[in-house]
Amino acid sequence: MEKQKFYITTAIAYASKKPHVGNSYDIVLADMIARYKRKKGFDVHFLTGSDEHGQKIEENAKELGITPKALVDSVADEIKSVWDCLNVTYDRFIRTTDADHEDAVKKIFKKLYDKGDIYKSEYEGKYCVPCESFFTSSQLKDGKCPDCGRECTDAKEEAYFLKLSKYQDRLVEYYESTPDFFQPGSRKAEMVNNFIKPGLADLCVSRTSFKWGIPVEFDDKHVIYVWLDALTNYITGIGYNPDGSSELFDKYWPADLHVIGKDIVRFHSIYWPIILMALDLPLPKQLLAHPWLLSGDDKMSKSKGNVIYADELVKRFGTDAVRYYLLSEMPFAQDGIITYENFMNKYNTDLANTLGNLVNRSVAMTNKYFGGTVKKPNKDFDEFDKELKAVAAECADKYERLMDAYRNSDACEAVMTLARRCNKYIDETMPWALAKEEAQKERLQAVMYNLLEGIRILAALIYPICPECSEKISAQINCNEDSTSFGITEQFTVGEAKPLFARLDTEKVMAELEEEAKKAIEAASKAESKKAENVVSLAEISIDDFAKVELRTAKVINAEPIKKAKKLLKLTLDDGSGKERTVASGIALHYKPEDLIGHNVIVVANLKPAVLCSVESAGMILAADCGEDIKVIFVDDIPEGSRIR
């Protein structure tokens, strides 16, 4: 019997910089789904890759003094390296600079132009370089990009456009006939109310203001714009070409699931289906638009100083620990949060204590009491046995329903519910007490068998989430049967008990992280100093540059140490605005909190906020660098809120 196909993709990563751990959620989520579907017997094809064209890459390369191709080659390798360290089982990593993709995109553009769905006109409006998106003035939010909040620039240029309005009614019909297309379902209302009901404006699909892109063959002033280039990777990556497609494309298209972030739903639920309609191709079956992973309470950004990288987490804590945190901490429809403190707490609680300790002591007791071998009992001895089996069946059933609905966080909780019940079973049956009585040997053997059978089911359930952990458990119990039915194993002969996850000393790790951050700052400072050696005199700035810095006086109304940050004090300031301002200041080695409270200081009031050791710092107080000493500049005779000029 032929296997049912399942074609899954991720959004391709933009090749301008290394992806942070929030960007990595996409790929880990997709890999979990792919592994789960393979275990269910599906013929899975898994596509991911990198988006490598556009103005932002051209500008970044120019700043670095290298070619755009050299930049994307380097970043694409970095993206692949991060994906690989997360143990991702993709079938192809497509790059939009791949020759087969570029060839197909040129022909797709020409096909839609010849059909009359693409036409030449002129664009005038607002353009966001980071998002590579055009907006009308009415679409801006507080005068800035509605997607990322950054400044937009005025843009006017000749361009080719795709006729979106032509397919608007057909798109709405598809939404209505495919009720499960949007996951979560709330994404549909956002698209219909915010974009479709007001009427779709035709989509700009070429640019002339930069050159780093796939050229329009019949009009070499233009390069094909990012959304027609990037989105079509889902079909070119499996061999689509207007001149004739591959067997792979015929087998796997349409896609069963596109895994994307919530910020690009519009492009995947409006632009992409319309491109496919214009090409006379079937539409994807489902979009899974997941929420964001926030650092503390904010979106990750280098400018905010709150970026955490997945590969660095893997080096310190291991691949499965990172996968488990991402998949267990991200709700289905709400943003998740990551901090080092939260990560280590989850690691110790779930992986080291609940799961790891369960496996370790169960295998150790089987070796101690029965020389490593126990057989299946022929009866339940008491209600504890019956309840353990009932919970195992309930958790396995719940897990499958949740995984089918892509509710990974809830599925992780189902796994841990079973692990906690197994630990409770140990407390209830007390194997160490049973081992003291020869008459209880049969009961003790049943207890150990039931524990190992529960652990076997746990290994099967956790495989898509933590594959290495699953394999280690199976090796320790010498059984890789992946059925989730309780009691199918006739006998266990276990191996050596080995810890799965060593418990973390959180204070020690936080101290190490602080020291590493300090060294990184020092290295950056030395690099800046080296650059400065070639400067003959101080760099001059204009009066306009200085005017951009807003200095105000503020009273220190509270000061306190920041836990696990030896150099930082958390200052609460009254800057005369009526709202308290929090500043993390690196003066803890020079001042005690009581030395500061009640004094007026000068604060840089318009400095972009940054998260330092879980404290959002909104400003910087002025201090003098006096050799090895630091002197805060006090201005007690100047009222708080005064502007310093």
PEJOSUL-V827572 format. One record per residue. N is the residue number from 0. RES is the residue in one letter. SS is DSSP state (A for helix, B for strand, O for the rest). PHI is phi in whole degrees, -180 to 180 (999 if undefined). Layout:
n;res;ss;phi
N;RES;SS;PHI
N;RES;SS;PHI
//
This chain:
n;res;ss;phi
0;M;O;999
1;E;O;-72
2;K;O;-70
3;Q;O;-75
4;K;B;-82
5;F;B;-145
6;Y;B;-105
7;I;B;-123
8;T;B;-132
9;T;B;-112
10;A;O;-62
11;I;O;-80
12;A;B;-75
13;Y;B;-75
14;A;O;-89
15;S;O;-101
16;K;O;-163
17;K;O;-62
18;P;O;-72
19;H;O;-89
20;V;A;-65
21;G;A;-65
22;N;A;-65
23;S;A;-77
24;Y;A;-62
25;D;A;-47
26;I;A;-73
27;V;A;-69
28;L;A;-61
29;A;A;-64
30;D;A;-66
31;M;A;-59
32;I;A;-65
33;A;A;-62
34;R;A;-64
35;Y;A;-63
36;K;A;-66
37;R;A;-61
38;K;A;-64
39;K;O;-83
40;G;O;99
41;F;O;-80
42;D;B;-88
43;V;B;-96
44;H;B;-124
45;F;B;-124
46;L;B;-115
47;T;B;-142
48;G;B;167
49;S;B;-135
50;D;B;-97
51;E;O;-122
52;H;O;-116
53;G;O;127
54;Q;A;-63
55;K;A;-63
56;I;A;-67
57;E;A;-59
58;E;A;-68
59;N;A;-61
60;A;A;-64
61;K;A;-63
62;E;A;-62
63;L;A;-84
64;G;O;75
65;I;O;-128
66;T;O;-79
67;P;A;-56
68;K;A;-66
69;A;A;-64
70;L;A;-64
71;V;A;-71
72;D;A;-61
73;S;A;-67
74;V;A;-70
75;A;A;-61
76;D;A;-62
77;E;A;-68
78;I;A;-61
79;K;A;-60
80;S;A;-62
81;V;A;-66
82;W;A;-60
83;D;A;-68
84;C;A;-69
85;L;O;-91
86;N;O;62
87;V;O;-93
88;T;O;-104
89;Y;O;-74
90;D;O;-90
91;R;B;-146
92;F;B;-105
93;I;B;-87
94;R;B;-115
95;T;O;-74
96;T;O;-96
97;D;O;-62
98;A;A;-61
99;D;A;-67
100;H;A;-68
101;E;A;-61
102;D;A;-62
103;A;A;-67
104;V;A;-64
105;K;A;-57
106;K;A;-74
107;I;A;-63
108;F;A;-60
109;K;A;-65
110;K;A;-63
111;L;A;-71
112;Y;A;-68
113;D;A;-62
114;K;A;-76
115;G;O;93
116;D;O;-86
117;I;B;-119
118;Y;B;-140
119;K;B;-93
120;S;B;-154
121;E;B;-134
122;Y;B;-106
123;E;B;-141
124;G;B;172
125;K;B;-105
126;Y;B;-130
127;C;B;-104
128;V;O;-65
129;P;O;-59
130;C;O;-88
131;E;O;51
132;S;B;-133
133;F;B;-97
134;F;B;-141
135;T;O;-82
136;S;A;-59
137;S;A;-70
138;Q;A;-83
139;L;O;-69
140;K;B;-113
141;D;O;55
142;G;O;79
143;K;B;-125
144;C;O;-55
145;P;O;-70
146;D;O;-91
147;C;O;-117
148;G;O;81
149;R;O;-88
150;E;O;-67
151;C;O;-110
152;T;B;-111
153;D;B;-70
154;A;B;-137
155;K;B;-145
156;E;B;-162
157;E;B;-68
158;A;B;-156
159;Y;B;-96
160;F;B;-128
161;L;B;-99
162;K;O;-76
163;L;O;-77
164;S;A;-59
165;K;A;-59
166;Y;A;-109
167;Q;A;-61
168;D;A;-64
169;R;A;-65
170;L;A;-65
171;V;A;-62
172;E;A;-61
173;Y;A;-66
174;Y;A;-56
175;E;A;-71
176;S;A;-84
177;T;O;-127
178;P;O;-62
179;D;O;-96
180;F;O;-59
181;F;B;-94
182;Q;B;-130
183;P;O;-67
184;G;O;-64
185;S;A;-64
186;R;A;-63
187;K;A;-62
188;A;A;-60
189;E;A;-59
190;M;A;-70
191;V;A;-66
192;N;A;-73
193;N;A;-88
194;F;A;-126
195;I;A;-82
196;K;O;-60
197;P;O;-68
198;G;O;100
199;L;O;-79
200;A;O;-84
201;D;O;-62
202;L;B;-98
203;C;B;-68
204;V;O;-125
205;S;B;-150
206;R;B;-139
207;T;O;-120
208;S;O;-84
209;F;O;-147
210;K;O;-115
211;W;O;-82
212;G;O;-172
213;I;B;-78
214;P;B;-70
215;V;O;-77
216;E;O;-62
217;F;O;-96
218;D;O;-155
219;D;O;-73
220;K;O;-72
221;H;O;-107
222;V;B;-114
223;I;B;-73
224;Y;O;-76
225;V;A;-52
226;W;A;-74
227;L;A;-72
228;D;A;-71
229;A;A;-72
230;L;A;-63
231;T;O;-72
232;N;A;-59
233;Y;A;-66
234;I;A;-104
235;T;A;-67
236;G;O;-67
237;I;O;-118
238;G;O;99
239;Y;O;-74
240;N;O;-155
241;P;O;-56
242;D;O;-81
243;G;O;147
244;S;O;-96
245;S;O;-85
246;E;A;-63
247;L;A;-61
248;F;A;-65
249;D;A;-61
250;K;A;-77
251;Y;A;-102
252;W;O;-81
253;P;O;-81
254;A;O;-62
255;D;O;-83
256;L;B;-156
257;H;B;-101
258;V;B;-97
259;I;B;-141
260;G;B;-85
261;K;A;-65
262;D;A;-77
263;I;A;-120
264;V;A;-63
265;R;A;-57
266;F;A;-69
267;H;A;-90
268;S;A;-104
269;I;A;-118
270;Y;A;-65
271;W;A;-65
272;P;A;-60
273;I;A;-70
274;I;A;-58
275;L;A;-66
276;M;A;-60
277;A;A;-64
278;L;O;-88
279;D;O;61
280;L;O;-114
281;P;O;-63
282;L;O;-91
283;P;O;-61
284;K;O;-81
285;Q;O;-158
286;L;B;-115
287;L;B;-109
288;A;B;-101
289;H;B;-80
290;P;O;-75
291;W;O;-95
292;L;B;-99
293;L;B;-97
294;S;B;-93
295;G;O;71
296;D;O;-114
297;D;B;-133
298;K;O;-69
299;M;O;-68
300;S;O;-160
301;K;A;-61
302;S;A;-67
303;K;A;-93
304;G;O;67
305;N;O;-125
306;V;O;-84
307;I;O;-121
308;Y;O;-105
309;A;A;-63
310;D;A;-67
311;E;A;-71
312;L;A;-63
313;V;A;-62
314;K;A;-60
315;R;A;-88
316;F;A;-117
317;G;O;100
318;T;A;-60
319;D;A;-66
320;A;A;-64
321;V;A;-69
322;R;A;-59
323;Y;A;-63
324;Y;A;-62
325;L;A;-59
326;L;A;-79
327;S;A;-91
328;E;A;-99
329;M;O;-100
330;P;O;-64
331;F;O;-66
332;A;O;-129
333;Q;O;-128
334;D;O;-64
335;G;B;-98
336;I;B;-129
337;I;B;-129
338;T;O;-138
339;Y;A;-61
340;E;A;-64
341;N;A;-63
342;F;A;-60
343;M;A;-68
344;N;A;-65
345;K;A;-65
346;Y;A;-58
347;N;A;-66
348;T;A;-69
349;D;A;-87
350;L;A;-83
351;A;A;-76
352;N;A;-80
353;T;A;-72
354;L;A;-86
355;G;A;-61
356;N;A;-66
357;L;A;-59
358;V;A;-65
359;N;A;-61
360;R;A;-76
361;S;A;-68
362;V;A;-66
363;A;A;-61
364;M;A;-68
365;T;A;-64
366;N;A;-66
367;K;A;-69
368;Y;A;-92
369;F;A;-134
370;G;O;64
371;G;O;98
372;T;B;-123
373;V;B;-133
374;K;B;-109
375;K;O;-66
376;P;O;-74
377;N;O;-98
378;K;O;-162
379;D;O;-90
380;F;O;-86
381;D;O;-162
382;E;A;-67
383;F;A;-62
384;D;A;-62
385;K;A;-63
386;E;A;-69
387;L;A;-60
388;K;A;-64
389;A;A;-65
390;V;A;-66
391;A;A;-60
392;A;A;-66
393;E;A;-65
394;C;A;-66
395;A;A;-64
396;D;A;-67
397;K;A;-64
398;Y;A;-57
399;E;A;-65
400;R;A;-63
401;L;A;-70
402;M;A;-66
403;D;A;-63
404;A;O;-96
405;Y;O;62
406;R;O;-96
407;N;A;-66
408;S;A;-63
409;D;A;-68
410;A;A;-66
411;C;A;-62
412;E;A;-66
413;A;A;-63
414;V;A;-62
415;M;A;-69
416;T;A;-62
417;L;A;-67
418;A;A;-63
419;R;A;-65
420;R;A;-68
421;C;A;-64
422;N;A;-63
423;K;A;-64
424;Y;A;-61
425;I;A;-62
426;D;A;-64
427;E;A;-72
428;T;A;-92
429;M;O;48
430;P;A;-54
431;W;A;-63
432;A;A;-79
433;L;A;-62
434;A;O;-66
435;K;O;-81
436;E;O;-119
437;E;A;-60
438;A;A;-66
439;Q;A;-100
440;K;A;-63
441;E;A;-64
442;R;A;-65
443;L;A;-62
444;Q;A;-63
445;A;A;-64
446;V;A;-61
447;M;A;-67
448;Y;A;-62
449;N;A;-60
450;L;A;-64
451;L;A;-67
452;E;A;-70
453;G;A;-64
454;I;A;-66
455;R;A;-59
456;I;A;-65
457;L;A;-59
458;A;A;-62
459;A;A;-67
460;L;A;-69
461;I;A;-83
462;Y;O;-54
463;P;O;-65
464;I;O;-88
465;C;O;-129
466;P;A;-61
467;E;A;-66
468;C;A;-60
469;S;A;-58
470;E;A;-67
471;K;A;-67
472;I;A;-63
473;S;A;-59
474;A;A;-67
475;Q;A;-69
476;I;A;-99
477;N;O;53
478;C;O;-156
479;N;O;-118
480;E;O;-65
481;D;O;-102
482;S;O;-66
483;T;O;-102
484;S;O;-85
485;F;O;-78
486;G;O;96
487;I;O;-86
488;T;O;-90
489;E;O;-81
490;Q;B;-157
491;F;B;-116
492;T;B;-124
493;V;O;-84
494;G;O;-98
495;E;O;-79
496;A;O;-76
497;K;O;-128
498;P;O;-60
499;L;O;-84
500;F;O;-138
501;A;O;-73
502;R;O;-62
503;L;O;-91
504;D;O;-89
505;T;A;-62
506;E;A;-65
507;K;A;-65
508;V;A;-65
509;M;A;-63
510;A;A;-64
511;E;A;-63
512;L;A;-63
513;E;A;-64
514;E;A;-66
515;E;A;-64
516;A;A;-63
517;K;A;-62
518;K;A;-64
519;A;A;-65
520;I;A;-65
521;E;A;-64
522;A;A;-64
523;A;A;-65
524;S;A;-65
525;K;A;-64
526;A;A;-64
527;E;A;-66
528;S;A;-64
529;K;A;-64
530;K;A;-62
531;A;A;-70
532;E;O;-60
533;N;O;-86
534;V;O;-94
535;V;O;-69
536;S;O;-134
537;L;O;-59
538;A;O;-67
539;E;O;-86
540;I;O;-124
541;S;O;-84
542;I;A;-63
543;D;A;-68
544;D;A;-63
545;F;A;-64
546;A;A;-66
547;K;O;-72
548;V;O;-87
549;E;O;-101
550;L;B;-105
551;R;B;-136
552;T;B;-85
553;A;B;-151
554;K;B;-93
555;V;B;-80
556;I;B;-96
557;N;B;-158
558;A;B;-146
559;E;B;-154
560;P;B;-66
561;I;B;-100
562;K;O;-55
563;K;O;66
564;A;B;-129
565;K;B;-64
566;K;B;-99
567;L;B;-105
568;L;B;-118
569;K;B;-93
570;L;B;-107
571;T;B;-106
572;L;B;-117
573;D;B;-106
574;D;O;-101
575;G;O;83
576;S;O;-86
577;G;O;95
578;K;O;-121
579;E;B;-72
580;R;B;-120
581;T;B;-104
582;V;B;-131
583;A;B;-95
584;S;B;-120
585;G;O;-84
586;I;O;-122
587;A;O;-64
588;L;O;-81
589;H;O;-117
590;Y;O;-137
591;K;O;-91
592;P;A;-53
593;E;A;-69
594;D;A;-73
595;L;A;-108
596;I;O;-59
597;G;O;95
598;H;O;-88
599;N;B;-96
600;V;B;-129
601;I;B;-104
602;V;B;-123
603;V;B;-76
604;A;O;-85
605;N;O;-113
606;L;O;-74
607;K;O;-62
608;P;O;-60
609;A;B;-141
610;V;B;-95
611;L;B;-122
612;C;O;50
613;S;O;71
614;V;B;-109
615;E;B;-81
616;S;B;-99
617;A;O;-109
618;G;O;137
619;M;B;-151
620;I;B;-89
621;L;O;-85
622;A;B;-146
623;A;B;-98
624;D;B;-89
625;C;B;-108
626;G;O;68
627;E;O;-87
628;D;B;-107
629;I;B;-122
630;K;B;-118
631;V;B;-70
632;I;O;-87
633;F;B;-92
634;V;O;-135
635;D;O;-64
636;D;O;-89
637;I;O;-111
638;P;O;-60
639;E;O;-62
640;G;O;94
641;S;O;-72
642;R;B;-84
643;I;B;-93
644;R;O;-118
//
